[in-house]
Amino acid sequence: MPLNPKALKSPIPCYGPSLHSIFPQNPRLIFHTSPSHFIFTCKGVGISMPKRSSTSLGSGNNGLLTDWKLRSIGVKDVDVATLGNLCVDIVLNVPQLPPPSLEERKAYMEHLSASPPDKQYWEAGGNCNVAIAAARMGLSCMAIGHVGNEIYGKFLLDVLQDEGIGMVGMSEDTDFVDGSIASYETLLCWVLIDPLQRHGFCSRADFSKEPAFSWMSKLSGEVKMAIKQSKVLFCNGYGFDELSPGLILSALEYAVEVGTSVFFDPGPRGKSLSTGTREQQRALNQFLKMSDVLLLTSDEAESLTGIGNPILAGQELLKRGVRTKWVIVKMGPRGSILITTSTVSCAPAFKVNVIDTVGCGDSFLAAVAFGFLHNMPTVNTLAIANAVGAATAMGCGAGRNVATLQKVKDIIRASNLNEDSEFWTKLLNKNLDVEEITFLSIAVINGNYNKLNWVAFQKVVSELLPKIGSSKFERKVLS
């Protein structure tokens, strides 16, 4: 069904949910260079690193070599690395959503992609959301992924550079080409909004059973180095849309080998992976067992365990795990729960004017990594994660529109918790086999009752604001 380009309108103020769908890409990656970035090219792989400041270790004339030597011996000087799932969201208002027929949908998408829409429709998507939110909290970040040598790839690299995020190209030293140039292009997700504000999505991934980058068979030395130098490696279920289960599993195994903590969010893909191919099921099970931190919605936790109670579901995932330290269950407007082998921490969500929920989960995860790396109390970690997620919800879409530091601080200061006492009472009155339950509340003074440890939110505020308001985090990008 042809689409009249004149019918396309400027995007509405908010972006629709990104399904992180993709166009595949080119292994012989050529990175755009700039004065603020060093580019390494080695075996067909580009590594783009933000330039160190003059006060950084390894700066000066020999700084590049010094920095590279430090990395080569395994210094973990990157806080968070994301694996794959780098894409450009293209958000358009259209007269009608894609038709249900597979052939018609393919024709629709090909018509959309015949010529690039104006840049006003573009936004960084996928794991860029996690990296940007984490960088805005003052964490050093690296994006490991694959972008093409075309306008979309350059756009994505420019966005990452502007946010102070390093980039490692995920490619192979190979002359193999499968005949389809589209198989190597930057990941795209067409986010389409009709006049009734309903969302539809188009992607080449919709028409292929194979991962988009199925030609990738192993981790390069540069990717391994990036994993080794990172304190946290983040992976999610959408990565299986582009990378083979074996390749993703090798990243997990290498991270475990070199002492990098693994964060895993199965997302909506968790359910399909659990009933997918043998390789997909094996990879999913290994991630659930070997990750240090699992992040799921309550529905996803129930889907993977068959247990409706989010706390009991989290405890079941901990029992199945080998390295699992935290299971975090996100419950939307009600808040979040962090479960360890002996404790449960609960934090109600903040009441804010929600404009768009796209990117909230990614922003939440970035704040969890912040708390994890700074050894913050678990209830404080949930509080700041809820605040960062809420700050993103107050904006329009993901990418460069995720939470800013000032919004996060404003939300924390406002202290407007959505305390649904009936929900929490029902949830916590279960016979839970834990040593302590910590609950964040506005209306209480610090105290203990049986296993329940009440923590006054104002106490948490007094601890959080100095930490997130320090000069380290006052960066131009957050203003």
C-alpha positions as CSV (number, residue, x, y, z in Angstrom):
1,M,0.0,0.0,0.0
2,P,1.8,3.2,-1.1
3,L,2.1,6.0,1.4
4,N,1.8,9.6,0.3
5,P,4.9,11.4,1.6
6,K,2.9,14.6,1.8
7,A,0.7,12.9,4.3
8,L,3.6,12.7,6.8
9,K,3.5,15.3,9.4
10,S,6.0,16.6,12.0
11,P,6.2,14.2,15.0
12,I,3.9,14.8,17.9
13,P,5.6,16.2,21.1
14,C,6.1,12.7,22.5
15,Y,7.7,9.6,21.0
16,G,6.0,6.3,20.8
17,P,7.4,3.2,22.5
18,S,10.6,2.0,20.8
19,L,10.6,-1.7,20.1
20,H,14.3,-1.4,19.3
21,S,13.7,-2.9,15.8
22,I,16.4,-2.8,13.3
23,F,18.0,-2.5,9.9
24,P,21.2,-4.6,9.8
25,Q,24.8,-3.1,9.0
26,N,28.3,-2.9,7.5
27,P,31.3,-4.8,9.1
28,R,33.9,-2.6,7.5
29,L,33.0,0.3,9.8
30,I,34.5,3.7,9.2
31,F,34.0,6.0,12.1
32,H,33.5,9.8,11.9
33,T,36.5,11.5,13.5
34,S,36.5,14.8,15.4
35,P,38.9,16.8,17.6
36,S,37.2,15.5,20.8
37,H,37.5,11.8,19.9
38,F,40.4,9.4,19.3
39,I,39.7,6.7,16.8
40,F,41.5,3.3,16.9
41,T,41.2,1.2,13.8
42,C,42.3,-2.4,14.2
43,K,41.3,-5.5,12.2
44,G,38.4,-3.7,10.6
45,V,37.1,-2.4,14.0
46,G,36.8,1.2,15.1
47,I,37.0,2.2,18.7
48,S,35.9,5.7,19.4
49,M,36.9,7.1,22.8
50,P,36.1,10.6,24.2
51,K,39.3,12.5,24.7
52,R,40.6,12.7,28.3
53,S,40.7,16.1,30.0
54,S,44.1,17.5,30.9
55,T,43.7,16.4,34.5
56,S,42.9,12.8,33.5
57,L,45.4,10.0,33.9
58,G,47.3,9.4,30.7
59,S,46.8,12.9,29.2
60,G,49.4,14.8,27.3
61,N,51.5,13.9,24.3
62,N,51.8,10.2,25.4
63,G,48.3,10.0,26.9
64,L,46.8,7.9,24.2
65,L,49.5,5.2,24.5
66,T,49.4,5.4,28.3
67,D,45.6,5.1,28.3
68,W,45.7,2.1,25.9
69,K,48.4,0.4,28.0
70,L,46.3,0.8,31.1
71,R,43.3,-0.7,29.3
72,S,45.4,-3.6,28.0
73,I,46.2,-4.7,31.5
74,G,42.6,-4.8,32.6
75,V,42.1,-1.6,34.5
76,K,38.3,-1.2,34.9
77,D,38.0,2.5,34.1
78,V,34.6,2.3,32.4
79,D,31.6,2.2,34.7
80,V,28.9,0.8,32.3
81,A,29.2,-0.8,28.9
82,T,26.1,-1.7,26.9
83,L,26.1,-4.6,24.5
84,G,24.4,-4.2,21.1
85,N,20.9,-2.8,20.5
86,L,22.0,0.6,19.1
87,C,19.4,2.0,16.9
88,V,17.9,5.2,15.5
89,D,14.2,5.7,16.2
90,I,12.4,7.6,13.4
91,V,9.1,9.0,14.7
92,L,6.4,10.0,12.2
93,N,2.8,11.0,12.2
94,V,1.0,9.0,9.5
95,P,-2.6,8.9,8.3
96,Q,-2.9,5.2,9.1
97,L,-0.8,2.5,10.7
98,P,0.8,-0.3,8.8
99,P,-1.6,-2.9,7.4
100,P,-1.7,-6.4,8.9
101,S,-0.7,-8.3,5.8
102,L,3.0,-9.2,5.9
103,E,3.6,-8.3,2.2
104,E,1.8,-5.0,2.5
105,R,3.7,-4.2,5.7
106,K,6.9,-4.8,3.9
107,A,5.9,-2.6,1.0
108,Y,4.9,0.1,3.5
109,M,8.2,0.0,5.2
110,E,10.2,0.0,2.0
111,H,8.3,3.0,0.9
112,L,9.1,4.8,4.2
113,S,12.8,4.0,3.9
114,A,13.1,5.0,0.2
115,S,14.4,8.4,1.2
116,P,15.7,9.5,4.6
117,P,13.2,11.6,6.6
118,D,14.4,15.0,7.9
119,K,16.6,14.8,11.0
120,Q,13.9,16.4,13.1
121,Y,12.3,12.9,13.1
122,W,15.4,11.1,14.3
123,E,16.3,10.1,17.8
124,A,18.8,7.8,19.4
125,G,17.2,4.6,20.6
126,G,17.8,1.2,22.1
127,N,20.7,0.9,24.5
128,C,21.7,4.5,23.7
129,N,19.0,5.4,26.3
130,V,20.8,3.5,29.0
131,A,24.2,4.9,28.1
132,I,22.9,8.5,27.9
133,A,21.1,8.3,31.2
134,A,24.1,6.7,33.0
135,A,26.5,9.3,31.5
136,R,24.2,12.1,32.8
137,M,24.6,10.7,36.3
138,G,28.3,11.0,36.0
139,L,29.1,7.4,35.1
140,S,31.7,6.7,32.4
141,C,30.0,4.8,29.6
142,M,30.9,2.7,26.6
143,A,28.5,1.6,23.9
144,I,29.5,-1.7,22.2
145,G,27.5,-2.2,19.1
146,H,27.2,-2.0,15.3
147,V,26.4,1.0,13.3
148,G,26.6,1.5,9.6
149,N,28.8,3.8,7.6
150,E,25.9,6.1,6.4
151,I,24.0,9.1,7.6
152,Y,22.2,7.2,10.4
153,G,25.4,5.8,11.8
154,K,27.1,9.2,11.8
155,F,24.0,10.6,13.5
156,L,24.2,8.0,16.2
157,L,27.9,8.4,16.7
158,D,27.5,12.2,17.0
159,V,24.8,11.8,19.6
160,L,27.0,9.5,21.7
161,Q,30.0,11.8,21.3
162,D,28.0,14.8,22.4
163,E,26.9,12.9,25.5
164,G,30.5,11.9,26.3
165,I,30.0,8.2,25.6
166,G,32.7,6.0,24.1
167,M,32.0,3.6,21.2
168,V,33.4,0.2,20.2
169,G,32.4,-1.1,16.8
170,M,31.3,-4.7,16.9
171,S,32.6,-6.1,13.6
172,E,34.7,-8.9,12.2
173,D,37.9,-9.0,10.1
174,T,36.2,-10.7,7.2
175,D,35.6,-10.1,3.5
176,F,32.3,-12.0,3.6
177,V,29.3,-10.2,2.2
178,D,26.0,-11.9,1.8
179,G,24.9,-9.7,-1.1
180,S,22.6,-7.5,0.9
181,I,24.1,-4.1,1.7
182,A,21.0,-3.5,4.0
183,S,22.4,-6.3,6.1
184,Y,25.1,-4.0,7.4
185,E,23.2,-0.7,7.8
186,T,22.4,1.1,11.1
187,L,19.5,-0.2,13.1
188,L,16.3,1.7,12.4
189,C,12.9,1.5,14.2
190,W,10.1,3.3,12.4
191,V,7.8,4.6,15.2
192,L,4.4,5.5,13.6
193,I,1.6,7.4,15.2
194,D,-1.9,7.7,13.6
195,P,-4.4,10.5,14.2
196,L,-5.8,8.6,17.2
197,Q,-2.4,8.5,18.8
198,R,-2.0,4.8,18.3
199,H,1.4,3.4,17.7
200,G,2.7,1.1,15.0
201,F,6.2,-0.2,14.2
202,C,8.1,-1.2,11.0
203,S,11.5,-2.9,10.8
204,R,13.3,-5.2,8.5
205,A,13.6,-7.5,11.5
206,D,9.9,-8.1,11.2
207,F,10.5,-10.1,8.0
208,S,13.5,-12.3,9.0
209,K,13.8,-15.2,11.3
210,E,17.5,-14.8,11.6
211,P,19.3,-12.2,13.8
212,A,20.0,-9.1,11.8
213,F,23.7,-9.5,12.2
214,S,23.9,-13.2,11.8
215,W,27.2,-12.9,10.0
216,M,28.9,-12.0,13.3
217,S,30.2,-15.3,14.8
218,K,32.7,-14.2,17.5
219,L,33.7,-11.4,19.8
220,S,36.6,-9.3,18.5
221,G,39.6,-8.6,20.6
222,E,38.5,-5.0,20.9
223,V,35.0,-5.9,22.2
224,K,36.6,-8.2,24.7
225,M,38.9,-5.4,25.9
226,A,35.9,-3.1,26.3
227,I,34.1,-5.8,28.4
228,K,37.2,-6.4,30.5
229,Q,37.7,-2.7,31.2
230,S,34.1,-2.2,32.3
231,K,32.7,-2.6,35.8
232,V,29.2,-3.4,34.5
233,L,28.0,-5.0,31.2
234,F,24.4,-4.4,30.4
235,C,22.5,-6.8,28.1
236,N,18.8,-7.1,27.3
237,G,16.4,-9.3,25.4
238,Y,16.3,-7.1,22.4
239,G,19.9,-8.0,21.7
240,F,18.7,-11.4,20.4
241,D,17.0,-9.6,17.5
242,E,20.4,-8.7,16.1
243,L,23.0,-11.1,17.5
244,S,23.1,-14.8,17.6
245,P,22.4,-16.5,21.0
246,G,25.9,-18.0,20.9
247,L,27.6,-14.6,20.4
248,I,25.6,-13.0,23.2
249,L,26.3,-16.0,25.5
250,S,30.1,-15.6,24.7
251,A,29.9,-12.0,25.9
252,L,28.3,-13.2,29.2
253,E,30.9,-15.9,29.7
254,Y,33.8,-13.5,29.0
255,A,32.3,-10.9,31.4
256,V,32.1,-13.6,34.1
257,E,35.7,-14.6,33.4
258,V,37.2,-11.1,33.7
259,G,35.1,-10.1,36.7
260,T,32.7,-7.7,35.0
261,S,29.3,-7.5,36.7
262,V,26.4,-8.4,34.4
263,F,23.0,-6.6,34.4
264,F,20.3,-8.4,32.4
265,D,16.8,-7.2,31.5
266,P,15.0,-9.8,29.4
267,G,12.1,-7.4,28.6
268,P,9.2,-8.5,26.5
269,R,11.6,-10.9,24.6
270,G,12.0,-13.0,27.7
271,K,8.7,-14.9,27.1
272,S,9.5,-15.6,23.4
273,L,13.1,-16.6,24.2
274,S,11.8,-19.1,26.9
275,T,9.9,-20.9,24.2
276,G,12.3,-20.3,21.3
277,T,15.0,-22.3,19.8
278,R,17.2,-24.5,21.9
279,E,20.0,-22.0,21.6
280,Q,17.8,-19.1,22.7
281,Q,16.5,-21.0,25.7
282,R,20.0,-22.0,26.7
283,A,21.3,-18.4,26.4
284,L,18.3,-17.0,28.4
285,N,18.7,-19.6,31.1
286,Q,22.4,-18.8,31.4
287,F,21.7,-15.1,31.7
288,L,19.1,-15.7,34.4
289,K,21.6,-17.8,36.3
290,M,24.9,-16.0,35.8
291,S,23.9,-12.3,35.8
292,D,24.7,-10.3,39.0
293,V,21.6,-8.1,38.6
294,L,18.2,-9.0,37.0
295,L,15.7,-6.3,36.1
296,L,12.2,-7.2,35.2
297,T,8.6,-5.9,35.3
298,S,6.2,-7.8,37.5
299,D,4.6,-9.3,34.4
300,E,7.9,-10.5,33.1
301,A,8.9,-12.0,36.5
302,E,5.6,-13.9,36.6
303,S,6.1,-15.1,33.0
304,L,9.5,-16.5,33.7
305,T,8.6,-18.1,37.1
306,G,4.9,-18.8,37.0
307,I,4.6,-16.9,40.3
308,G,2.3,-13.9,40.6
309,N,3.7,-12.3,43.7
310,P,6.7,-10.2,42.6
311,I,8.7,-10.8,45.8
312,L,8.2,-14.5,45.7
313,A,9.0,-14.5,41.9
314,G,12.2,-12.6,42.7
315,Q,13.2,-15.0,45.4
316,E,12.7,-17.9,43.0
317,L,15.0,-16.3,40.4
318,L,17.6,-15.8,43.2
319,K,17.3,-19.5,44.0
320,R,17.9,-20.5,40.4
321,G,20.8,-18.1,40.1
322,V,24.5,-18.9,40.6
323,R,25.9,-15.3,40.7
324,T,22.7,-13.3,41.2
325,K,22.9,-10.7,43.9
326,W,19.9,-8.5,43.2
327,V,16.6,-9.1,41.5
328,I,14.7,-5.9,40.8
329,V,11.0,-5.9,40.0
330,K,9.6,-2.7,38.4
331,M,5.9,-2.1,39.0
332,G,5.2,1.0,37.0
333,P,3.3,3.7,38.9
334,R,3.4,1.7,42.2
335,G,7.2,1.7,42.5
336,S,9.9,-1.0,42.6
337,I,11.2,-3.8,44.8
338,L,14.8,-5.0,45.2
339,I,15.2,-8.6,46.5
340,T,18.4,-10.2,47.8
341,T,18.8,-13.6,49.4
342,S,18.0,-12.2,52.9
343,T,16.3,-8.8,52.4
344,V,13.5,-7.0,50.5
345,S,13.6,-3.3,49.9
346,C,10.5,-1.4,48.7
347,A,10.2,2.1,47.3
348,P,6.9,3.7,46.1
349,A,7.0,5.6,42.8
350,F,6.9,9.4,42.6
351,K,3.8,11.2,41.5
352,V,4.7,13.2,38.4
353,N,2.9,14.6,35.3
354,V,3.6,11.6,32.9
355,I,4.0,12.7,29.3
356,D,5.8,9.7,27.8
357,T,7.0,6.5,29.4
358,V,9.4,5.7,26.6
359,G,12.9,5.2,28.0
360,C,11.8,5.1,31.6
361,G,13.0,1.5,32.2
362,D,16.3,2.3,30.6
363,S,16.8,5.4,32.7
364,F,15.8,3.4,35.8
365,L,18.4,0.8,35.0
366,A,21.1,3.5,34.7
367,A,20.3,4.7,38.2
368,V,20.4,1.2,39.5
369,A,23.9,0.8,38.1
370,F,24.8,4.1,39.8
371,G,23.6,2.8,43.2
372,F,25.3,-0.6,42.6
373,L,28.7,0.9,41.8
374,H,28.6,3.4,44.7
375,N,27.5,0.8,47.3
376,M,24.4,2.8,48.2
377,P,21.8,1.3,50.5
378,T,19.4,-0.7,48.4
379,V,16.4,1.5,49.3
380,N,18.4,4.6,48.3
381,T,19.2,2.9,45.0
382,L,15.5,2.3,44.4
383,A,14.6,5.8,45.4
384,I,17.1,7.4,42.9
385,A,16.1,4.9,40.2
386,N,12.4,5.8,40.6
387,A,13.3,9.5,40.5
388,V,15.3,9.1,37.3
389,G,12.6,7.0,35.6
390,A,10.0,9.6,36.7
391,A,12.1,12.5,35.3
392,T,12.3,10.7,31.9
393,A,8.5,10.2,32.0
394,M,8.0,13.9,32.3
395,G,9.8,14.5,29.0
396,C,9.1,13.5,25.4
397,G,10.6,10.3,24.3
398,A,14.0,8.7,24.9
399,G,17.5,9.3,23.5
400,R,18.5,12.9,24.2
401,N,15.2,13.4,26.0
402,V,16.0,11.1,28.9
403,A,16.2,12.5,32.5
404,T,18.4,15.4,33.3
405,L,20.1,15.9,36.7
406,Q,18.1,19.0,37.5
407,K,14.7,17.2,36.9
408,V,15.9,14.3,39.1
409,K,16.8,16.7,41.9
410,D,13.5,18.5,41.6
411,I,11.6,15.3,41.9
412,I,13.5,14.1,45.0
413,R,13.1,17.5,46.7
414,A,9.3,17.5,46.0
415,S,9.1,14.2,47.9
416,N,5.7,13.4,46.4
417,L,5.5,9.6,46.8
418,N,2.7,7.5,45.4
419,E,2.1,5.6,48.6
420,D,-0.6,3.0,47.9
421,S,-0.8,1.6,51.4
422,E,-3.5,-1.0,50.5
423,F,-1.3,-2.5,47.7
424,W,1.9,-2.5,49.9
425,T,0.1,-3.9,52.9
426,K,-1.3,-6.8,50.9
427,L,2.0,-7.5,49.3
428,L,4.1,-7.4,52.5
429,N,1.6,-9.3,54.7
430,K,2.6,-12.5,52.9
431,N,4.7,-14.9,54.9
432,L,8.0,-13.9,53.4
433,D,11.1,-15.8,54.2
434,V,13.5,-12.9,54.7
435,E,15.5,-11.4,57.5
436,E,14.5,-7.8,56.9
437,I,12.0,-5.8,54.8
438,T,12.9,-2.1,54.3
439,F,10.1,0.2,53.2
440,L,10.5,3.8,52.1
441,S,7.7,6.1,53.4
442,I,6.9,9.8,53.9
443,A,4.7,9.4,56.9
444,V,7.0,7.5,59.3
445,I,9.9,8.1,61.5
446,N,12.8,5.7,61.2
447,G,12.0,2.5,63.2
448,N,11.6,-1.3,63.2
449,Y,8.5,-3.4,63.7
450,N,9.1,-7.1,63.6
451,K,11.0,-7.7,60.3
452,L,9.8,-4.4,58.8
453,N,12.3,-1.5,58.8
454,W,10.6,1.8,58.1
455,V,12.9,4.4,56.5
456,A,11.8,8.1,56.4
457,F,12.1,9.5,52.9
458,Q,13.5,12.7,54.2
459,K,16.5,10.8,55.6
460,V,17.0,9.3,52.1
461,V,16.7,12.8,50.6
462,S,19.4,14.1,52.9
463,E,21.7,11.3,51.8
464,L,20.9,11.5,48.0
465,L,21.0,15.2,47.2
466,P,24.6,15.8,48.3
467,K,25.7,12.7,46.3
468,I,23.9,13.6,43.0
469,G,24.5,17.3,43.5
470,S,28.3,17.2,43.7
471,S,30.4,19.0,41.2
472,K,31.3,15.8,39.6
473,F,27.8,15.5,38.1
474,E,27.3,19.2,37.2
475,R,28.0,18.7,33.5
476,K,26.9,21.0,30.7
477,V,24.9,18.3,29.1
478,L,22.6,18.3,32.1
479,S,21.8,22.0,32.1
